[in-house]
Amino acid sequence: MDKKTTAIVVTVATALICGCCSLFMCIMGFGTVMGTGTYDLGGSSGAMPPAAGYAFLCLSVIAIIVPIVVGFFMFRKKPEDAMGNDPLPPVS
């Protein structure tokens, strides 16, 4: 595969993986901040604290930024060397 095809595959894969995770975290974060989030762990259950909701929202923003950064670095054009690819002349 050439570099462009690899860049497209990597960008789409990270967008799908991070997009699904960030969507779930965003929904959980909004629900927790609004007071509708609960947990049931073993024998105890209760309302989740709003700080957990804010953490979910921050993590979802980070997960949304990851595919953007990956796409930027995969599709950018790398600058050519100042000397170019010319071989060095022989030393006399």
Backbone hydrogen bonds, N-H to C=O, Kabsch-Sander energy under -0.5 kcal/mol:
donor,donor_aa,acceptor,acceptor_aa,energy
6,T,2,D,-2.0
7,A,3,K,-2.3
8,I,4,K,-2.1
9,V,5,T,-2.4
10,V,6,T,-2.5
11,T,7,A,-2.3
12,V,8,I,-2.5
13,A,9,V,-2.4
14,T,10,V,-2.4
15,A,11,T,-2.1
16,L,12,V,-2.4
17,I,13,A,-2.6
18,C,14,T,-2.5
19,G,15,A,-1.7
20,C,16,L,-2.2
21,C,17,I,-1.9
22,S,18,C,-2.7
23,L,19,G,-2.0
24,F,20,C,-2.0
25,M,21,C,-2.6
26,C,22,S,-2.4
27,I,23,L,-2.1
28,M,24,F,-2.5
29,G,25,M,-2.6
30,F,26,C,-2.6
31,G,27,I,-2.3
32,T,28,M,-2.2
33,V,29,G,-2.6
34,M,30,F,-2.2
35,G,32,T,-0.7
36,T,31,G,-2.4
37,G,31,G,-0.9
39,Y,46,G,-2.6
41,L,44,S,-2.3
42,G,40,D,-0.6
44,S,41,L,-1.9
46,G,39,Y,-1.8
48,M,37,G,-2.4
52,A,49,P,-1.2
53,G,49,P,-0.9
54,Y,50,P,-2.1
55,A,51,A,-1.9
56,F,52,A,-2.3
57,L,53,G,-2.2
58,C,54,Y,-2.2
59,L,55,A,-2.5
60,S,56,F,-2.0
61,V,57,L,-1.7
62,I,58,C,-2.0
63,A,59,L,-2.3
64,I,60,S,-1.4
65,I,61,V,-1.7
66,V,62,I,-1.5
68,I,64,I,-0.7
69,V,65,I,-2.3
70,V,66,V,-2.6
71,G,67,P,-2.5
72,F,68,I,-2.1
73,F,69,V,-2.5
74,M,70,V,-2.1
75,F,71,G,-2.0
76,R,72,F,-1.1
78,K,76,R,-0.5
86,D,83,M,-0.6
